Amino acid sequence: MKYFKFKMDKQGIGTLKFNTPKSTVNLFTNQALKEFDTQLDVLSQNSEFKALFIESSKEDIFIAGADINEIKAADNQKQIDTFVKNGQDIFTKLENLPFPTIAMIDGACLGGGLEMSLGCTYRIATSHPHTRIGLPEVKLGILPGFGGTQRLYQLVGYAKAIELIVGSKLLKGEKALKLGLVDACVPKGYLEFKKEEFSQEILAGTLDKKIQTNRKGLHWYEKIYPIRVVIGNMAKKQVIEKTAGHYPAPLSVIDVIQKSFGKPLQEGLKIEREAVTKLALTPISKNLIELFFISEGLKHETFSKTKPKEINQSAIVGTGTMGSGIAWALNNQDIDVRLKVRSHKSAAKAIVKIRKIYEGIKKRGRLNEREVALKMDKITSATEYLGFQNCDFLLEAVSEDITLKQKIYSEFEKVLMPETIITTNTSSISISDLAEELKHPKKFVGMHFFNPVERMPLVEIIAGEKTDDETIATVVKLSKQMGKTPIKVKESAGFLVNRILFPYLKEATLMFEEGGDIKTIDKTFLNFGMPMGPFTLIDTVGVDIGAKVSVILHEAYGERISESKIMQQMVEHNWLGKKNGIGFYNYQGSSPKINIDIATLQNGHVQLEEQTICDRALLTMINEASRCLEEEVVDNARYLDMAMVLGTGFPAFRGGLMRYADEIGIDKIITKLNELRATYGDRFAPCDLLLDMAYKKKTFYGGVL
């Protein structure tokens, strides 16, 4: 046996250990499922057997789920149906064994791993932070297919099961116990003691009564059909409000649970299997699965062959929204943070901002007050340069003023250690220019976070001309430690995300200037799947910031990305967006309304078709992104797509910007760009990479660039 090792003690208590060879995780591949099935057949014939504990030999991993490659590779209904039915049948066989089975959950227990555990008689979890329990299949555009929709609600209730599956929520051991998903939760070091306790109670015949007494199960009212309908309809409404209906999987989860409730298990499993088979063949699922694999690849990407150093004490200068958010992200990982502030008042404001982020986490039950207090105790501040001498990491997040930034670096270099890494959160200024006067430029690097830091997972890592490999390796590791996805990009104006995003925003403002309707343009991109329309985004970021970025990008790229006349005019009118209550929209009432005075900046009135709006804004993004690949600003199209999804909210169901380009077709993109060029000017001229790809019949995902 390759995947499982079995042993039985003198009392008839067996232990089956899962250990996927040559892998850091356990996955239910076809081969692993087949071997597990064989083991169950053998064990079911042993009359001396009293109980079976299922464990993992992996560190920090129980079972990470089914092998997504099996779904990704499938291109027909029969393949998927066979794979899913096989898993369902095996876990049903587990459920029907003539002796108790216990899942010993220590580490990640996800997807198929949890569905296997649900097929067990009992579940024990550890309280260790690495233990996370959940069914995240919806994130892949599918739903739990090995019985998860059928067994979960029997333990946690109808409404809670929908919430957990639709939200892809991952639970700590203590929370899983509170909900009734597991039957015991103990510290990692006490797992063997709990195993012995369960074994003795099984032998004594007392365990089942004790466990059943403590289980929650369905609430009485959830057994009433009209109430279940109300619960389902409310859940569907929330899903549509959140996703605009672009993602079918969460709605399918609700339908499956509604349709199968109360039916015999085999009928319910059939309903589940038909739903997951249908979803797995959709382009949406294929796109989300591709993004999952890109994400997994980035988890192992170091962007450097040099060993990183550890960061234990950090410093932040610039305690506005971004600086405070970054301070929180460091502090949340128990890294000491010292704030350099102008006054005690600004320190207090930063502490309030950080505390507010923690309050949100506390409300969601992920931290308690004591844990928050312990973390906040690790934040200190100073108005002078005292107490910074032992910091091994400094991040600067002040306004986009190169003179101010260089002055800060100069003053800090007098007190910091030579090996201290200095980073900047600049979104537009050259890293090499910022490092010009530094004594140790090899320890200087860009770390461009996105706002709001506590929610946006992307960090662009930008090396200057003299940045060394150890610095890159260290900030990449630190970014991951902070729960972020770092992507290294080559130094260029706007770096990667802003460079691609700005032409899209600029084109929207040009359409407005020509006389286009703000609401129509915003709604067009909401319908496309963007999290907000371009005008709402500009207002959110700040019109003044957009105006500054337009100048920087125009200086770098010429007429292709011209300065934004509209944004400059809006700054003159003090229409800065949400920060002062008025921009493209007026935010001073109960809900945003169009700024009625902004029409004075338009040159006329035009009726733009939705397709024209999309083509002008999205194709200019694709064109600029292609130039970024041509200039090797980022390693490949997959990393670019992940950056755009994480950094701008480009719709994940479309797979990313370049995957969307492949879907349109390179030839068609070039044809449309040339049409737009003839009407609107040379900014739409197709770049050389697109022309070369069309000539060679290449795609962004189908061939090596």
Long-range contacts (C-beta under 8 A, 24 or more apart in sequence): 1-35, 1-39, 2-31, 2-35, 3-31, 3-32, 3-35, 3-36, 4-35, 4-36, 4-39, 5-57, 6-39, 6-43, 8-49, 11-50, 11-199, 11-203, 12-48, 12-49, 12-50, 12-51, 13-50, 13-51, 13-53, 13-199, 13-202, 13-203, 14-43, 14-49, 14-51, 14-52, 14-53, 15-52, 15-53, 15-54, 15-55, 16-43, 16-52, 16-53, 16-54, 16-55, 17-55, 17-56, 17-57, 18-54, 18-55, 18-56, 18-57, 18-58, 18-63, 19-56, 19-57, 19-58, 20-58, 24-58, 24-61, 25-58, 25-61, 25-64, 25-108, 26-56, 26-58, 26-61, 26-62, 26-63, 26-64, 26-113, 27-63, 27-64, 27-65, 27-66, 27-67, 27-112, 28-63, 28-65, 28-66, 28-67, 28-87, 28-112, 28-113, 28-116, 29-67, 29-69, 29-70, 30-67, 30-70, 30-83, 30-86, 32-67, 33-86, 33-87, 33-90, 36-90, 37-90, 37-93, 40-90, 40-93, 40-94, 40-97, 41-93, 43-97, 44-93, 44-97, 44-98, 49-99, 50-99, 50-100, 50-202, 50-203, 51-99, 51-100, 51-101, 51-102, 51-198, 51-199, 51-202, 52-97, 52-99, 52-100, 52-101, 52-102, 53-101, 53-102, 53-104, 53-195, 53-198, 53-199, 54-101, 54-102, 54-103, 54-104, 54-116, 54-117, 54-120, 55-104, 55-106, 56-104, 56-106, 56-107, 58-107, 59-107, 60-106, 60-107, 60-108, 60-130, 61-107, 61-108, 62-103, 62-104, 62-105, 62-106, 62-107, 62-108, 62-109, 62-113, 62-117, 62-131, 63-108, 63-109, 63-110, 63-112, 63-113, 63-114, 63-116, 63-117, 64-108, 64-110, 64-111, 64-113, 65-110, 65-111, 65-112, 65-113, 65-114, 66-111, 66-112, 66-145, 66-146, 68-140, 68-289, 68-292, 68-293, 71-140, 71-142, 71-280, 71-285, 71-289, 72-286, 72-289, 72-290, 72-293, 74-280, 74-281, 75-281, 76-281, 77-277, 77-281, 80-276, 80-277, 80-280, 80-281, 81-273, 81-277, 84-145, 84-146, 84-273, 84-276, 84-277, 85-273, 87-112, 87-115, 87-145, 87-146, 87-147, 88-145, 88-146, 88-147, 88-269, 88-272, 88-273, 91-115, 91-116, 91-118, 91-119, 91-146, 91-147, 92-119, 92-147, 92-265, 92-269, 94-119, 94-120, 95-119, 95-120, 100-202, 100-207, 100-208, 102-195, 102-198, 104-191, 104-195, 105-131, 105-133, 105-173, 105-182, 106-130, 106-131, 106-188, 106-191, 107-131, 108-132, 109-133, 109-134, 110-134, 110-135, 110-136, 110-170, 111-135, 111-136, 111-137, 111-144, 111-148, 112-146, 114-148, 115-144, 115-146, 115-147, 115-148, 115-151, 116-146, 118-147, 118-148, 118-151, 118-152, 118-155, 119-147, 119-151, 121-208, 122-183, 122-184, 122-198, 122-207, 122-211, 123-176, 123-181, 123-182, 123-183, 123-184, 124-182, 124-183, 124-184, 124-185, 124-186, 124-191, 124-194, 124-195, 124-198, 125-173, 125-176, 125-177, 125-182, 125-184, 125-185, 126-173, 126-185, 126-186, 126-187, 126-188, 126-191, 127-172, 127-173, 127-174, 127-185, 127-186, 127-187, 127-188, 128-173, 128-187, 128-188, 129-172, 131-172, 131-173, 132-170, 132-171, 132-172, 133-170, 133-171, 133-172, 133-173, 133-176, 133-181, 133-182, 134-164, 134-168, 134-169, 134-170, 134-171, 135-164, 135-165, 135-168, 136-168, 136-170, 137-165, 137-168, 137-249, 137-276, 138-165, 138-166, 138-167, 138-168, 138-247, 138-249, 138-250, 138-253, 139-168, 139-288, 139-292, 140-249, 140-285, 140-288, 140-289, 140-292, 141-247, 141-248, 141-249, 141-279, 141-280, 141-282, 141-284, 141-285, 141-286, 141-287, 141-288, 141-289, 141-653, 142-249, 142-276, 142-279, 142-280, 142-285, 143-249, 143-252, 143-253, 143-256, 143-272, 143-275, 143-276, 143-279, 144-272, 144-276, 145-272, 145-273, 145-276, 147-265, 147-269, 147-272, 148-272, 149-253, 149-256, 149-257, 149-260, 149-268, 149-272, 150-260, 150-265, 150-268, 150-269, 150-272, 152-181, 153-218, 153-257, 153-261, 154-217, 154-218, 155-179, 155-180, 155-181, 155-215, 155-216, 155-217, 156-180, 156-181, 156-216, 157-216, 157-217, 157-218, 157-219, 157-222, 158-218, 158-219, 158-222, 158-228, 158-231, 158-257, 158-261, 159-219, 159-222, 159-231, 159-235, 161-257, 162-231, 162-232, 162-235, 162-253, 162-254, 162-257, 163-235, 165-253, 165-257, 166-235, 166-239, 166-250, 166-253, 166-254, 172-366, 175-365, 179-216, 180-214, 180-215, 180-216, 180-217, 183-211, 183-214, 183-215, 228-258, 228-261, 229-258, 232-257, 232-258, 244-526, 244-527, 244-529, 246-284, 246-529, 246-651, 246-653, 247-284, 247-653, 248-279, 248-282, 248-284, 249-279, 249-284, 249-285, 252-278, 252-279, 283-655, 283-663, 284-653, 286-655, 287-652, 287-653, 287-654, 287-655, 287-656, 287-659, 288-652, 288-653, 288-655, 290-638, 290-655, 290-659, 290-701, 291-641, 291-642, 291-645, 291-652, 291-655, 291-656, 294-638, 294-639, 294-641, 294-642, 295-485, 295-642, 297-638, 298-485, 298-486, 298-487, 298-639, 298-642, 299-480, 301-476, 302-473, 302-476, 302-477, 303-461, 303-472, 303-473, 303-476, 303-486, 303-488, 304-469, 304-470, 304-472, 304-473, 304-476, 305-469, 306-468, 306-469, 306-470, 306-472, 306-473, 307-470, 307-473, 308-470, 308-473, 308-474, 308-476, 308-477, 308-478, 309-392, 309-419, 309-470, 309-474, 310-392, 311-335, 311-392, 311-393, 311-421, 311-474, 311-478, 311-481, 312-336, 312-392, 313-338, 313-390, 313-391, 313-392, 313-393, 314-338, 314-391, 314-392, 314-393, 314-394, 314-395, 315-339, 315-340, 315-388, 315-391, 315-393, 315-394, 315-395, 315-412, 316-340, 316-394, 316-395, 316-397, 317-394, 317-395, 317-396, 317-397, 317-398, 317-408, 317-412, 318-396, 318-397, 318-398, 318-399, 318-425, 319-346, 319-347, 319-349, 319-350, 319-353, 319-397, 320-397, 321-353, 321-451, 321-452, 322-397, 322-425, 322-449, 322-451, 322-453, 323-350, 323-395, 323-397, 323-398, 323-425, 324-350, 324-353, 324-354, 325-353, 325-357, 325-449, 325-451, 325-452, 325-453, 325-454, 326-395, 326-397, 326-425, 326-449, 326-453, 327-354, 327-379, 328-353, 328-354, 328-357, 328-358, 328-453, 328-454, 329-449, 329-453, 329-454, 329-482, 329-483, 329-484, 330-482, 331-375, 331-376, 331-378, 331-379, 332-375, 332-482, 332-483, 333-481, 333-482, 333-483, 334-375, 334-378, 335-378, 335-481, 336-378, 336-380, 337-378, 337-379, 337-380, 338-379, 338-380, 338-381, 338-382, 338-387, 338-388, 338-391, 339-379, 339-380, 339-381, 339-382, 340-381, 340-382, 340-383, 340-385, 340-388, 340-412, 341-381, 341-382, 341-383, 342-383, 343-383, 344-381, 344-383, 347-381, 347-383, 350-381, 351-376, 351-379, 351-381, 354-379, 357-454, 360-454, 385-411, 385-412, 385-414, 385-415, 388-412, 388-415, 388-416, 389-415, 389-416, 389-417, 390-417, 391-416, 391-417, 391-420, 392-417, 392-419, 392-420, 392-421, 393-420, 393-421, 393-423, 393-478, 394-420, 394-421, 394-422, 394-423, 395-423, 395-424, 395-425, 395-447, 396-422, 396-423, 396-424, 396-425, 397-424, 397-425, 400-426, 400-427, 400-428, 400-429, 400-545, 400-548, 402-429, 402-433, 402-434, 405-429, 405-434, 406-434, 406-436, 406-437, 409-434, 409-437, 409-438, 409-444, 410-437, 413-438, 413-439, 413-440, 418-443, 419-443, 421-445, 421-471, 421-474, 421-475, 423-447, 423-475, 425-449, 427-494, 427-495, 427-498, 427-549, 428-493, 428-494, 428-495, 428-498, 428-548, 428-549, 428-552, 428-553, 429-552, 430-464, 430-491, 430-493, 431-462, 431-463, 431-464, 431-467, 431-491, 432-464, 432-465, 432-466, 432-491, 434-464, 435-464, 435-465, 435-466, 435-467, 441-465, 441-466, 441-467, 442-466, 442-467, 442-468, 442-471, 443-467, 443-468, 443-471, 444-471, 445-471, 445-472, 445-475, 446-491, 446-495, 447-475, 447-479, 448-495, 448-497, 449-484, 450-497, 450-646, 450-647, 451-541, 456-646, 456-647, 457-483, 457-484, 457-485, 457-646, 458-484, 458-485, 458-487, 458-497, 458-643, 458-646, 458-647, 459-484, 459-485, 459-486, 459-487, 460-486, 460-487, 460-488, 460-489, 460-495, 460-496, 460-497, 460-643, 460-647, 461-486, 461-487, 461-488, 461-489, 462-488, 462-489, 462-490, 462-491, 462-495, 463-488, 463-490, 463-491, 464-491, 465-491, 485-642, 485-646, 487-634, 487-639, 487-642, 487-643, 488-634, 488-635, 489-633, 489-634, 489-643, 490-631, 490-632, 490-633, 490-634, 492-556, 492-628, 492-631, 492-633, 493-552, 493-553, 493-555, 493-556, 493-557, 494-549, 494-552, 494-553, 494-556, 495-633, 496-628, 496-633, 496-634, 496-640, 496-643, 497-643, 497-644, 497-647, 497-648, 498-549, 499-553, 499-624, 499-628, 499-633, 500-621, 500-624, 500-625, 500-628, 500-640, 500-644, 500-657, 501-621, 501-644, 501-647, 501-648, 502-546, 502-549, 502-550, 502-553, 502-561, 503-560, 503-561, 503-620, 503-621, 503-623, 503-624, 503-683, 504-534, 504-617, 504-618, 504-620, 504-621, 505-534, 505-537, 505-538, 505-546, 506-550, 506-561, 506-562, 506-564, 507-616, 507-617, 507-620, 508-533, 508-534, 508-535, 508-538, 508-617, 509-534, 509-538, 509-564, 509-566, 509-567, 510-566, 510-616, 511-608, 511-613, 511-616, 511-617, 512-566, 512-584, 512-602, 513-565, 513-566, 513-601, 513-602, 513-603, 514-602, 514-603, 514-604, 514-606, 515-602, 515-603, 515-604, 515-605, 515-606, 516-606, 516-608, 516-613, 517-608, 518-584, 518-585, 518-594, 518-598, 519-594, 520-608, 520-613, 521-608, 521-613, 524-610, 524-613, 524-614, 525-613, 525-614, 525-617, 527-610, 528-614, 528-618, 528-651, 529-651, 529-653, 529-654, 530-648, 530-649, 530-650, 530-651, 531-649, 532-649, 534-617, 535-583, 535-584, 535-585, 536-584, 536-585, 536-592, 538-567, 538-577, 538-583, 538-584, 539-577, 539-578, 539-583, 539-584, 539-585, 539-587, 540-577, 540-578, 541-577, 542-576, 542-577, 542-578, 542-579, 543-567, 543-570, 543-571, 543-575, 543-576, 543-577, 543-583, 543-584, 544-571, 544-576, 547-571, 559-682, 559-683, 560-682, 560-683, 561-624, 561-683, 562-683, 566-601, 569-601, 570-598, 570-601, 573-597, 615-672, 615-676, 616-676, 616-680, 618-660, 619-669, 619-672, 619-673, 619-676, 619-684, 620-683, 620-684, 621-657, 622-657, 622-658, 622-660, 622-661, 622-669, 623-673, 623-684, 623-686, 623-687, 623-690, 625-657, 625-658, 625-661, 626-661, 626-687, 626-689, 626-690, 627-687, 627-689, 629-658, 629-689, 629-700, 629-705, 630-687, 630-688, 630-689, 636-705, 637-700, 637-701, 637-705, 638-701, 658-700, 658-701, 659-700, 659-701, 661-700, 662-699, 662-700, 662-701, 662-702, 666-690, 666-693, 666-694, 666-698, 666-699, 667-694, 670-694
